Amino acid sequence: MASLGKWLADSRLIKGPVYSLVGMASWPGLEIVNRTEITGMEHLEGLPRQNVLFVSNHQTYFADVITMMHVFCANAWHRKNYLGLPTYLLWPFTRVRFVAAEETMKSNWLSRLFSLAGAVSVKRTWRAEGKDVTRDRDEGDSIKIDEALQKNWVITFPQGTTKPFAPGRKGTAYIIKKNRPIVVPVTINGFWRAFDKKGLRFKKKGTHLKVNIKAPLTIDYDAPADTILDQVMDAIEQSKDYMMKGRHHIISLIDK
């Protein structure tokens, strides 16, 4: 059964139609109802097809990662900092997995469908069923992420929550230390304003959505986990320094 699950997670026969279905359903919200500005797609050029970890801030459960998948597919069709018409969904780039909370991916039929697009479901160590909890990191979850990196690009959200400027989780640093991936920071903005918390319903139309892909980080993989995590959090502009840098960050925090 475990081997079947791994096959489904990486099978283009499964992921391709799901990408196309989810992509066509979400594209109007990104390009017609709202407008998406993409910068930094040149940093995707020349990346290997495995052991690349994308780290990003988090604003909705699903809209963030769906948009990144659009960007990766558009890049595979040689688009430069724009999506354009979604012809890239005719043959989508599917070598992407994303880390997501297990309970979120099992919450309804839609999230279960989207999980077929490449979810790496993990148990949150600090929250379960809407309550704060304290439990040890599941080694099995770490192994699943390690295996996903062997064949794919992997998207993870170090904060594990949509709350801005929440502290990062050390699990991300341990993954980096163990696998030594290329780490690409991504910053997003506007999604919390445009969509509800799940990222499936519009909250405000005509919103300017931003996706900025930064250059891969230069990381000392032998540095302490705390040092690596601080570097990641600064790169995705969620460190304490960024929280204090500008009035617009404080307003965003209050509006949440």
N, C-alpha and C positions, 0 to 999 in steps of 0.2 A: 504493500500500500504506500509506503514511504517513497519507493522508487517511482511509482505512478505519479505521486504528487510532484516530485522533482521534474518529471517529464512534462507534466501539464504546465508547470511554472515557466518552462523555457521553450515550449512548443510554439512555433510560428503558426501552426494549424489552428491552435486555440487563441493565441494572443493576437494574431493578425486581425481576425474578424471583430474581436472585442475592441481593439484599438480603433478600427474603422467606425464601429457603432458608437462608441463613446466620443470619438473625435468629431464625427458629424453632428452629434447631439450638442456638443459643447462649443463648437467653432463659432456659431452665431453670437454667443454670449461674449466671446473674446474679441471679435472683429466687427460686429454690427451693433449689438446692443451697447457694448463698451468698446474701448479702443486699447489695444495692447502695444506698448512700446518695448522693443527688445534691443538690448545692447550687449556686446561682448561675444557674439556667436563665433567670432574668429578664434576664440579660445577653445572651441570644440574641434577645430581642425587638427588632424594628426593624432588625436587621442587614440590609444589602443581600444579594442572592443571589450576588454575585460580589466578588472581591478582598477576601476575609476570610481571614486566616491564623490558624489555631489552633496554638499552640505548647504542647507538653506534655512533661513528663518521661515516661520510657519504662520499663516493667517486664516486658513480655512482647512477643513478636513480633506477635501477632494479637489477643489479648484486649483490649488497651487500645483499639485503633482500632475494633474491633467494638462495644465498649461505647459509645464516643462516637457511633457511627452510630445505635445504639439511642436515645441521648439526643436526637440531632438529629431523629430520626423522631418520637419522643414529643413533642418540642417543637412540631413541625409540626401535631400533633393537639391542641395546647393543653394538654398535661400540664404540671404545675408541680412540678418537683423530685421526680418519681417516674416509673417506667416503667409499672407496672400491667400489665394483660393486653395482649399484643402485637397488639392490633387495628390499631395504626398500621402494621403490616407489610402490611396489605391495600393500602395506597397509600403506600409509603415515600417519604421525602424523599431524593432521589438526587443532588442537586446538591452532592456532596461528593467530593473526591479526597483521597488520602493518599500521602505520600511514603514510599517503601519501597526497601530495597536490592534491586537487580536479582537477585542470586543467591538471596536469600531467596524472592522471588516465583516463581522458577523451580525451587525445590527439590523440589517434588512436585506431584501432580495437585490436591491440595486448595489449595495456595497459588496455583496457576495459576487455579483456579476463583475464588478470592477476589480475584485481581488484576482480574477483570472487574467487581468492585464499584467500581473507580475508582483503581487503583494508578497512581502516577506513579513508575515504576521508574528508579532512578538507580544509578550505579556509585559505591561508596564509595571515597574517595581514600586511606583509611588502612588498609583491611583487605579482603582478598579470599581466598576459599576457606580461611578459618580462619587466615590468616597476615597479619602486619603488612606493609603495603606503603606506598610513597610514590609518588603519582602526581598529576598536575595535575588540577584540577577540569575536568570535561567541560562545555564550554559548551553542548553539546546538551542536557544534563540540566537546566541552568538555564533554557533556552528552554522545555522541557517544563513546568516548574513555572510559568513566566510565563504560558504558554498556559492551563494549568489554572486559574489565578487569574482569568483573564478571564471565566470562566463559572461558577465554583464557589467554595464554601468549600474550603479546602485544610488538611489536618492535617499537621503536620510535627513531628518529634522532634529538636530541635537537637543533642542529644548523639549521636544516631546509634547508640546502644548501650543495652542494658538495665542496664548497670552504673551504680549510683547515684553521683551527684556526679562523673561523668566530665565533662571540659571540653566546652563547647559548640563547635560547628563554625561557622566564620565564614560559611559558605555561607548560613546562615539570615539573617545580618545583611545580606548582599549582596542577597538576595531582597527583604528589607524596604526597603532603600534604593532599589532599582530600581523596584519596583512600588507602593510607598507604600500597602500594604494596611492595613485595620483589623486590628490584632493582638490576639487574644484568648488570654490565658494559661489553661491548664488544668493542675490538679494531680491526680494519681491516687495511690492507695495501696491496699495489700492484694492487688494482683494477683499480685505475685511470691510471696506466701504461698499463694494459692489455686490457682494454675496452674503448670504447668511453664514452662520458658523460652519455648517456642513459644506458650503460651497456649491449647493445644488439649486438654490433659489436666489433670484435677484432681490437685492435690498435697495440698490440705487443704480439707475441706468445712466449711461453716458459717462461712466467713470474711466479715468485714465489709469490703466493697469501697467505696471512696470516690472520687467524682468531684466536683471543685470547679471550676466555671467562674467565672473572675474577670472584672472589668470590663475593657473594652478599654484598652490602654496608650496613654498620651499620649507620642508618640515624635517626636523631632526627626530627621526623615529625612535631614537634611544633616549629622548628627553622624558622627564616625568609626565604622567598622564595629565596632571593639572596644567602643565605648561602647554601641552598640545591643545588641550581644551580651550585655554585662554586665547591661543592663536586663532582657533576656529571661530570662537564667539566674536572676536574682534573683526575677523574677515567677513562674517555675515551681518556685521553692524548691530549686534545684540549685546555687546559688552557694556559695562557700567559707564565707560568713557563715552560711548555713543549715546547712551541714555541722557547724559548731561550736556551733549554738544549743542542741541538745537531745540528751539521752542516747538517745532513741528513734531518732534518725537514725544514731547510731553503731551501735546494735544492728542496725538494718536493714542497714547496710553489712557488718557481720560475718556476719549470717545469709546474705547473698548468696553 
